[in-house]
Amino acid sequence: MMSHITATFRRRFANLPPEIQAQARADYRLFQSDPNYPGLHFHPVTQGKETLYSVYIGIHYRALARERNGDLYWFWIGYHTVYDAILAGR
């Protein structure tokens, strides 16, 4: 499974605090070597009728991806409370 980062993800990433950017980079490298590493909590989540994929970035941040043709397209990264609102459809 290939992983791709969208332009929207890049913009959101650029606005994160430097320490969270560093954590996200480290977690991405870990994800590339072992997506099932327990600390990443990589798992499917449901938003309405769509299945997304979630991964932890430290304690308070999450990233979301859509799966297309076997590849993941990371489109969102941000604070956990916003993540909860996205999944709740708010």
C-alpha positions as semicolon CSV with decimal commas, in nm:
position;residue;x (nm);y (nm);z (nm)
1;M;0,000;0,000;0,000
2;M;0,148;0,332;-0,109
3;S;0,099;0,650;0,090
4;H;0,046;0,991;-0,070
5;I;0,018;1,335;0,086
6;T;-0,232;1,581;-0,060
7;A;-0,180;1,957;-0,099
8;T;-0,442;2,015;0,172
9;F;-0,246;1,796;0,410
10;R;0,074;1,985;0,331
11;R;-0,093;2,320;0,408
12;R;-0,231;2,193;0,738
13;F;0,105;2,037;0,825
14;A;0,285;2,368;0,761
15;N;0,062;2,535;1,022
16;L;0,141;2,284;1,297
17;P;0,383;2,369;1,580
18;P;0,742;2,261;1,497
19;E;0,744;1,988;1,763
20;I;0,427;1,835;1,618
21;Q;0,574;1,852;1,267
22;A;0,878;1,661;1,397
23;Q;0,653;1,403;1,566
24;A;0,446;1,366;1,245
25;R;0,761;1,308;1,038
26;A;0,887;1,045;1,284
27;D;0,548;0,874;1,292
28;Y;0,527;0,877;0,911
29;R;0,865;0,704;0,886
30;L;0,745;0,449;1,139
31;F;0,421;0,402;0,944
32;Q;0,618;0,339;0,624
33;S;0,819;0,064;0,791
34;D;0,533;-0,087;0,997
35;P;0,177;0,047;0,955
36;N;0,059;-0,188;1,229
37;Y;0,301;-0,057;1,492
38;P;0,081;-0,040;1,806
39;G;0,173;0,318;1,900
40;L;0,033;0,452;1,572
41;H;-0,316;0,310;1,630
42;F;-0,370;0,288;1,254
43;H;-0,733;0,190;1,199
44;P;-1,041;0,251;0,986
45;V;-1,298;0,503;1,108
46;T;-1,637;0,592;0,968
47;Q;-1,752;0,939;0,866
48;G;-2,107;0,909;0,738
49;K;-2,097;0,649;0,462
50;E;-1,724;0,688;0,399
51;T;-1,450;0,480;0,559
52;L;-1,139;0,681;0,641
53;Y;-0,813;0,573;0,799
54;S;-0,674;0,730;1,113
55;V;-0,334;0,738;1,275
56;Y;-0,215;0,894;1,599
57;I;0,040;1,175;1,593
58;G;0,147;1,189;1,954
59;I;-0,128;1,216;2,214
60;H;-0,328;1,515;2,093
61;Y;-0,306;1,503;1,712
62;R;-0,445;1,275;1,443
63;A;-0,413;1,232;1,066
64;L;-0,679;1,108;0,825
65;A;-0,650;0,933;0,490
66;R;-0,881;0,805;0,218
67;E;-0,810;0,477;0,045
68;R;-0,825;0,474;-0,333
69;N;-0,727;0,174;-0,543
70;G;-0,522;0,028;-0,260
71;D;-0,330;0,349;-0,186
72;L;-0,375;0,590;0,105
73;Y;-0,417;0,963;0,042
74;W;-0,351;1,162;0,359
75;F;-0,570;1,472;0,346
76;W;-0,600;1,602;0,703
77;I;-0,382;1,646;1,011
78;G;-0,474;1,835;1,323
79;Y;-0,586;1,850;1,681
80;H;-0,783;1,559;1,827
81;T;-1,092;1,766;1,916
82;V;-1,125;1,878;1,553
83;Y;-1,076;1,516;1,444
84;D;-1,366;1,417;1,670
85;A;-1,584;1,689;1,514
86;I;-1,493;1,573;1,161
87;L;-1,593;1,216;1,240
88;A;-1,915;1,336;1,403
89;G;-1,998;1,524;1,081
90;R;-1,978;1,872;1,236
